[in-house]
Every structure is written in C-alpha cells, then in structure tokens.
C-alpha cells in the first residue's frame, strides 16, 4: 500500500520502518528533507533511517501526503495542525488519516498536561480542520515499539482502541492493524471517543514512571 | 473493623453491604437518616438496605465519620466536599479516607465532563480541604459490583489502582482490598496520580456504552 507519514521523529520512524519492512511503499514527510543528518526528536537521523530502510523515502509533508493512499499523522500533538496544514488539505481529502498524536503540553515541565481535553480532543480538532480527511484515532495509547509489535507485551494479549466517523476508514485501519499482529481491536465508535483515549495519557505517563518501562499495555477485560 | 461510609447511594450501599457481610461494623452516613424510605440516587431505600444488612446502621455523616476507624467517601463527586464537611474535619483527622468519588459534571447532559482534571484532581482537592485525613484514592475506575467482587469480571484477572500520600494508609487499604479478592493492586504513588485515574472516566463511560455493560475492567498488562 502507498503510505504517507506526516512526521519524521521517533514514532514516525518506528511505524514507517516497520511498514517498509512489510513491503509497503512508504514516504516519510518532514519539514526540510535536506536535513537528513539532524536527529529528530526522540528518534535518530533520517539518513540512518534511510540506510536501515533502503526502499523507504523521505520527502516534504506535502509530498508524503500526496503519495499516500493511506496517511498517518505521527507528529507531536502541538505540531499536528501545522504539519497537516503543510501537508495540504487537498492531499488529505478523501483519504484515511490515522491520527496517533496526543495533545501533550510540555511547556510547564513534567508531567505534561493536555492542551485539549474533556469536551473536545485533538482527533476531533484535526477532523474539523480537515473535514475531507477520514480521521481514525488509534495507536495513541502505547509506545511506538508496541504499536508495531503488540507481541512485545505479554504475547499481544491486550487492547487497541480505534474510533472515527467513517466506518470504511476504521475497517481499513483495523485490517492494517491485524497484519501487525493486533487481535483485540476495540471500536469505540465515532471520533468523540478520542476524548477518552487521549485522556488515558496522564495515567499512561504515570504508569511509565511507576513500572519504569513503556512496554505495558491497557487491556479491557470483559 | 469499624468503618464509616460517607454517602448512602448505590456505591455506598453496595460497598457497605459487602463490608457488613464480611463482619465489619459499618455505619452508612446520610444527610437525613430519618428519610429511610427515599430511594437514594442509583440505589434502593435505606430501609431496604437495613433489612438486608441487619447489623449495619444508618446515621448522619458526622456520626458515620466519628464511628469509623477507616472511612470511605462514596458520595457523588459534586457532593463530596460538602458531605465531608458535614462529616466534620475533626472526625476525619488522622484516619484513612478511601476516596471513590469522581469529578463528574452531568450539568450539560451525557456524557459528563470532569469538573477538575489534568493539573489537579478531586482526590487532591479533598486532601487539601482535609489535610489531616489520609486520603487513598481507589475503586473509582469500576462499577460498584466489581469493587466488592473482582471475580465478577474474568476471574478477577485485572487491575485496581491505589494512590495516596501516606504509605501506611495505602498499605491498610491494600490489605482490605485483598480480603475482597483483589490480586493486582497497583500502587501509582502519591495522590497526584488521582489525576490519571479520574481521567479514566471518559473512556470508562464510553466503554460502558460500547460494551453495554459495566462489568468490564482495565488490566495493566506488563
């Protein structure tokens, strides 16, 4: 599948790298593709990423978005709207847009707070800003390594949430998740459910501190 | 153990009833103990509760608080500070106070929003208002039936969170939880972790709607 990823830091590199390995035609979008040797927040350099994934490509966010039949927003939350604006509304229109970002505000130090919450969410904000995209919120409640390898935590016996306003888009995303080994894919309904999944971040961050690892997961036992 | 419960609605009745059955000396606190025949929000009448639990008692919030060596705040979140004020700061001082309440605001309809969140929590607000109580936040991330009977959901294979500023108080609460069949009791540290557990409520409510039952639970798989 032709996949365009908006963002080029740790989450984008991890998810993009796995999708390249799986044979997808992946373009990673970044603000300035000439800066291949700069380390990207939490990730390595894009030159290293290209070296490890020779069939992957790096381009502008607009080129990545134009390339993809399926798009992934893997930016930091506070840069999401700006990066997607650079990607271009016309390049998002009609396409499935997986939104991994979380509305984390680190401006007052750790732990971060949420800059949108409760009666709104970043997923909904992205959907309102780009009404012709088919936003599916998922992957935002775990560390990047677990996103692409659920078996990393207790044989994959845990839950991933999806929500969005377009049933076909959610179905396409669930199919992609299954190819990565996800079994318990829990559809929470329309995109207003992103309020709940984004509001998992404070306890996620607390658990990360308590357990001293990001390799844990929520399971909805029922 | 002498246990005083602040609150007399569904959660208070369910938890209090179970503790009576287990042989504890339980007093349920209510605003006006003479109104035994009024149904209590989400629960039955206190006359029915007394009939089912003859060794339990109903009294004022102040009497319940004075009675208990261990106290439980089982009020609705928006009534918590008021009910605990009626219970009397002097009756809370030096005692373990389990706080089950959640800061749910139903004033704008369903789903509720949270009236405190993110950089503060209801648990912390209660602790600040009653600094001599030893607040332990727990039980607030599940339905009342599961609080007292974890085996109701998949043989009890799921997680309960505790947090609070007093290690001895958390230890006492964990011991009580174990007698109810809780195995995976996860200590998240000081009371600021209540921000995270209270912010689970939006996804809890969404899951309740999606799964059409309250008999589910979070498990932290690690």
Interface residues (C-beta under 8 A of the other chain):
Chain A: X113 X114 X117 X118 X119 X153 X154 X157 X158 X161 X186 X187 X188 X189 X193 X195 X196 X197 X199 X200 X202 X203 X204 X205 X206 X207 X209 X210 X211 X213 X215 X216 X217 X218 X219 X220 X221 X222
Chain B: X113 X114 X117 X118 X119 X153 X154 X157 X158 X161 X186 X187 X188 X189 X193 X195 X196 X197 X199 X200 X202 X203 X204 X205 X206 X207 X209 X210 X211 X213 X215 X216 X217 X218 X219 X220 X221 X222
